[in-house]
Amino acid sequence: MYRFKYYGDPQDYALSTAPQYYGNRDAQRTETLGLPNYVMYTVAVEPKFTELLFQHIGLKIVITTTVGKLVGTLDDVSTDHVTLDVLGKKHHIRLCEIVYFEIAKESSL
């Protein structure tokens, strides 16, 4: 079966010689710009994973992310991130960046 293949400039394959129209870029916009009336924010939630994280609040854990490992005390779990206390400094890690977590062993501290 014959299939049309595009090679190069689209004007070479134009079926009609219709004039091209270009908008006047110097014209001033007349509509008023404003914020949208209804904005809906969505978050991907993994209920079982966050439930397991809730069970480990206050424990020393190792969180492996897409960029590396962090060892610290799990401070808080939210719908989109966890708070890990590493040597007194709080790290907020997005849930979508966590690959896995485990309880920290004494040798990894």
Order of alpha helices (4+ residues) and beta strands (2+ residues): alpha-beta-beta-beta-beta-beta
